[in-house]
Amino acid sequence: MSIFIITLTLVVLQTPAQCSGANLKIGVPENYDGIFPWYLAKLPNLPATSTDVVVTGDDEGIFGVEAGFLYALKPLDREKQPSYSLQVSFSASVQSQSFMVEVCVIDKNDNVPVFIEESMRGSVQLGLLKGISFMQVGASDRDDRNTAHADLRFSLMDQTPRIPSSHMFFIDSVTGEVSLTEDGASTLDPEMCGRYKLSVMVKDMGGKPNAFFSTGIVTVEVTGNTWASPDPVRLQENLPGPYPIPISQVKWSGGLVEYSLEGEFPEMLFTVSREGVISLNAPLDRETQDQFQISIVVERPDGREIAKPVELRVMVGDANDNRPTFPTTQYHTVVKELAPRGTEILTVQAADNDDPKTDNVRIFYRLVGQIPESPRALFRVDRDSGVISVQADNLEGAAPQYTLTITAEDAKGLNSSCTVVVTVQDENNNPPVFTPHEYGPFHLAEDAPLGATVTAVSAWDADERGGDSWQVNYRLESGNEEEVFTLVTDKQTNEVSLILSKVLDFERESEYILVLSAQNPVALVRGRYGPASTATVSIYVDDINEGPILSQSHYEVTVREGEEPGRVIATIRGYDPDSHPIRYSLRGDTKRYFSIGKYSGELKTVQALDREENSTYTMEVMAEDGRNSSLSASTLVTVHILDVNDNSPVLVGDYSWKYLCTPRWEDQALVLASRDSDGPQHGGRLNFSLRSDATVRGNWKLTPINDTHTNLSLNIPYLSPEVYTVPFTISDSSSPPRSTFINLPVTVCPCNVRGNCRTAAKQLQGMPTVQSTVGILLGTLGVIGIILIVVFVRLSYQNPKPPNKTNQEREPLRISL
């Protein structure tokens, strides 16, 4: 029963999709070898109360129904009949009914693949590319082609003979197409081996190891091929036609193919027919392209290239159809005016696009025009080379510019022309000359301003105006050794101006004779510079009364402070160009500390100077012309007072309210400050030193802070509270030094934790203490008490008691006054 259930389950689960159009679909494996009857499936459409069940549609009587199950009586063969359409009829509730059951036979791999052809033959042509199939082997399998049972794979097992390579061929495992390998395509040679036998295998199940297989022999014949590059073709340009004109042909001998052309040429200029005929469709122009390299491609109808392209070379022959042309329509060149006959000035070259290997490109040159035509024919052109040269002896007197017309003509008479503009370059064959040769005399006042123009002259040059040969460089050859004058040239007119560049001095030089020369910036090519190229300029200086001149613009003078008055500290030097006397005076000396000699210029001190009052004095010394006071000069004098050590250092600051704590507090000190009125040279660093006493030096210590401050502190841990007098000396750093002795009162007292002095050790004279304050208070109260006693006694005398005897004896007699 378990086998029945498993079989039934397999049958139902393996129902193929192609069984359709029935009420019930059942898949049944072929070649069942189990127990029969073979129960296929439970019929769900068959009621349990049905009777008279009949199965029709089965001619062999294989199927039946029992207890609601469909069964088979023998194995099924898919290759014999892949499906069965059964009708199940039955009676239910006294009524006949039926339904359809589709039984699909499921394939098993029970067939071996076989080759379709027993004798498989093919041929391969020389030149075939790698991977291009030249034949196809086929095989069949009776199993279901929609399953892996009929999934066939081909393989190449062996190649005989194995020359020139053991791997000449390749078979596509899926399609069975046979093609050449890389080795086969490159080494295939019918003369070496004209026939190969290939052992091939076909396997089902996609080529799995346990698949069924068959083997066969493929015979491959190697054949030659007409596929080769055709001979080069030479075509004349501008062929008259008619077009198209066949020019060559190619042929692939391996079957039906298609041809196409590739290369650098206009589209449709060359075409190829199905038969391989190559045609020219339009005239060629050698000057545009003188040859063509055409690649002829052969392809299968599906567009796949099957062999390497072959090449057709088309060469274009020349026809004399081009006129010679110049690269430019106008040339420009320059020739010097003294150029001798035969001087080459330019070469013109025309080009002919015809074939350079033919006479079509031979060109002849002619000079056909010269503007201006006069004075004569100055130039010529070589007939063959195109070299233009000077035909005249020289070009002196020629026009500045000529325009030549040159033609270029080939052997057929085709020609073109160009123009050549020839500029005749002026050469320096004329020196500049002065007319006249003497200029002046000119008068200049002694006080003439710098930059004044004395005169303007020019030399004449016969060369072309504006050129380097015409330009003139002027130079003062003599008379200007001190460079009193300079030259400024106007390049547009060649005029030179003589300019005053230094102040004139009549007393030094009253007359100048200048020699002026003129030369061109370029060398003379003919002639020389002579006396005509020089000129003289005479200049007289007119005398002017001038003011005095001081030798220095600023004097620096040093004087020691305290010097005796009347000493000469400087002498102001001046002179007058006209030898007039000079008067000196001071300005700016408001306190009259100095005086100056009226005619000597000696500067003296009038009183002793104090550097501490003023370290520098600045004043102005005036020098006036003795004959004209409006002519004067001035200079500044700065007097620096040199320091003398005439001040002792002093202690500065109030220290009466300061104190030191006892016992000694670390880092507690009185900062003492000092000052010296002298300068740094004498004041400098101030030195504090304690009196040379063992007690003083034992109790106190001085520690310098900087040049002017020091710390005073206790030198012992404890000192009795008291006001002490500390003796010390302050000295300056001069040699010998100046010093000041100081007795400084210093309070030493016990201090609280905050560093405040708790009680005074000893009150300085004139300062109240606590004890004195209390005494004063008690004395005041005593005085008040005595006054009160006196008041009460007086009151008691105003009401006297009767005296007794005893009292009377004891009292002295009263005397009324």
C-alpha angles and dihedrals in degrees: 000000000000090000089051092053094047092048091048091050092051091048093052095042094050096055104140122228094236092070100091142144096054136104090238129024122200129182115210124185116234125240096031109184101184134101119311140254086058110208108217108180146334111259104228093186092060112092117226090237094053120125137188093037111189129180117206134176094064111106093183095050093236099140133060142159126240127170089347094307126117111225139182126219100206141016120285125231116210092196089056098043122354098195144011128212108208130185116209112202125186143156122247127171090356090303130110118234138169143184136190126252121192115205113195117195110226115221125243125193096257101133130079117225115244133193114255093224121045092203111042115192135169143159132226124203127220113258096032111146126239113276096017108127117230096180141005130221119210135201136180137210124196091214122100107295090208091065136062088257088081097032098120128200127191128210137179111236104176145355125213121229103021096212140159083356133002091226106052098133140046131197123205106237094216106034100029091229113157119215141158124271123224089269092046095050093049101040105031107132124168091201091059096041125357099179135037131189115212122197108213133182133203122201132183127215088061091294097302117165095250094048127119114257145182132197134215145172124248117198114207121193117204111218132184123245138222089214104119139126110278122232118278115270125219116204128183115236118249095022109188096229146174094220143251096050117190108230106168145349138219130193134199107204098195102085140281111354141153127232132213136175130231131182148095102301136104115280113273092008086116125023136179127213129219087263092056096254111151116209138188112228104186141023117281127230114209092197090058095044125352098193141013130212106206121193114208112207123199119203140173117250088262089063098253115138110238104184141019113278118257122224130236117193115206116192121196118220120218129249122188095252102128129082117218112260134194118234088235133020094224134037129193125206140160130224127184117244093236094049108136126233113289096028108149111227105171143354119218118199125192121196128218117202092210121107109298089212091065136066088250089091099051107120132196123200128212135181104226103168146020125191118226093030095198146114091023145306101296102172142044137190125219111244096224107026102037092230112156114208141169113274098181124077089249139332101245110141091017124135117272091246140019132193115212126193114214125187128201117203133180128214092270091055096253108144148167135187143219136190126238118203108206117195113201105220116217116235127208100255097133122066119214115257134197123232109213107021097207128058128187151316092233123187122221124183114235090242095049109147120253112261093035114146113237097188143321122232136168139202120221121234122192094206123102109301114248096019128112089256090058098044114099129212112205124205136179103234098185143354094053101077092134091049094238090151134042133196126233117190127203104218092199096058103018088235116145124206123208107222129193107236103167134046113266122234116196092192090057103037125005100173136037125194107191124193110209123196130193126206137160121251089236126058121266112252093194133019126012142250112269141161090299088068093060134069138179127232119198120204128182122199115219116216120246127186105251132197125246121279124218119217094224133033092207133022124203114201131179125204129178113238115252094029115155112264120253099045116137106242099175142357118221110218123207140150137199118227088216093049092244118151118264126223120205128206139166130240127186098028094119096165093050094236092145141039134194131210109251094225103010098054091220111156114211138177116248097195138011114282127226117208091199089060096045128348098193136036124191124191140158125243115209121205114195131190106253092224100036116032091192088071108077146139132205140203134187121243120199116194116199116200112220115221122247123194097249100133129074120217117258135200112246129199139045115276100168094101096047125093144178124231124239125236086048117263115217115251092007112135143145112247108223119200128201138182137201119197092207122094125267091271091066103016099042114125113007115215124213118202131174120234112272094257124126094220094048094046090044094053101037140045132195117205118186117232101180139325094302107022135063137175121243113201142154114278094198129056095242136025125174114258106263143113108270131193110226113199118205141148131234115207132182125227098248124114110267092022127223116224143185126212116221131192103197119191109222124187118220116190142154113266136208123236090276093057095252119142108249103194133007112251093211131347117239116238114283094020118111120238132203093256092051091049091053091047092052090050093050092046091051091051090049093053091050089051093052091050090053091050091052090051093051093048092052090052091051092055092055090067105036123187120228106272120236124215096263092057094047092055093052095048122079119238112275117233119202113224 
